[in-house]
């Protein structure tokens, strides 16, 4: 009799226990999808956060800002990583966001480009970038420099095949969108960088940490930054010469010397204000203690007043009016 009485009770307790664990597991996990620009920093944030919050499990996947936005709105992930401005249409769809830090998109060429010395001396003007990336004109590096060549060096334009914040931010510099760029589509930030490194006539664009090594600050071998002739005077002046290494570039970014766009803020987005406490707690940490890792990871911190405004969004609803 005792065995027959306790057996159903044991099964019921086991079922309840499993159900509780499943809910607990869901509440203590945070999934991310989206921008390659944010991927390295979010990985570092997760590793640091786990030192004091070992129970939180992170699933972080890159795939482009467009994928992050779609995944977040569809509920496939908790958080989307976005590397461009949030549009009014997206806000109307219920996108909730916080700004995290600042980054930039850089035009890149192969380090062995046949005219690399001239490119570094004069750079390209905004209208020249627009022509090369959206009109494929001029068609060769030789014609760009008005040099006769027995063997023409065709300009090979590489762009992102995925919907990306980097593509939109770079195109926005010359008044266009990623869809306007005419070139060979390559998947992801690493793909564009690799394509340019393998093609001596290649030109593309990349987020900062796919141009510079975040640990050494040096440029990644095989790729070179194509300087922007910001004032359009046909040469790179001392005030425009800030691409030597990552610290030098970040200093220029902080001083406002690099144009915006293609510099821009980076964001976490969710569908509506997050309901999971684990997500809100992590966001609060990112905007406070987590900020000390932003600069060392190769990004530019936002000004404190901006961070304070973002932090207000994560506060409990009852404390917002206080």
Secondary structure as GFF3:
##gff-version 3
##sequence-region A 1 322
A	DSSP	alpha_helix	2	27	.	.	.	ID=ss1
A	DSSP	beta_strand	29	34	.	.	.	ID=ss2
A	DSSP	alpha_helix	36	52	.	.	.	ID=ss3
A	DSSP	beta_strand	57	62	.	.	.	ID=ss4
A	DSSP	alpha_helix	65	74	.	.	.	ID=ss5
A	DSSP	beta_strand	79	82	.	.	.	ID=ss6
A	DSSP	alpha_helix	88	92	.	.	.	ID=ss7
A	DSSP	beta_strand	95	110	.	.	.	ID=ss8
A	DSSP	alpha_helix	116	122	.	.	.	ID=ss9
A	DSSP	alpha_helix	126	135	.	.	.	ID=ss10
A	DSSP	alpha_helix	141	144	.	.	.	ID=ss11
A	DSSP	beta_strand	156	160	.	.	.	ID=ss12
A	DSSP	alpha_helix	165	173	.	.	.	ID=ss13
A	DSSP	three_ten_helix	178	180	.	.	.	ID=ss14
A	DSSP	beta_strand	184	186	.	.	.	ID=ss15
A	DSSP	alpha_helix	188	198	.	.	.	ID=ss16
A	DSSP	beta_strand	202	207	.	.	.	ID=ss17
A	DSSP	three_ten_helix	208	210	.	.	.	ID=ss18
A	DSSP	beta_strand	223	225	.	.	.	ID=ss19
A	DSSP	three_ten_helix	238	240	.	.	.	ID=ss20
A	DSSP	alpha_helix	246	254	.	.	.	ID=ss21
A	DSSP	beta_strand	263	271	.	.	.	ID=ss22
A	DSSP	alpha_helix	277	287	.	.	.	ID=ss23
A	DSSP	three_ten_helix	289	293	.	.	.	ID=ss24
A	DSSP	alpha_helix	304	314	.	.	.	ID=ss25
A	DSSP	three_ten_helix	317	319	.	.	.	ID=ss26
###
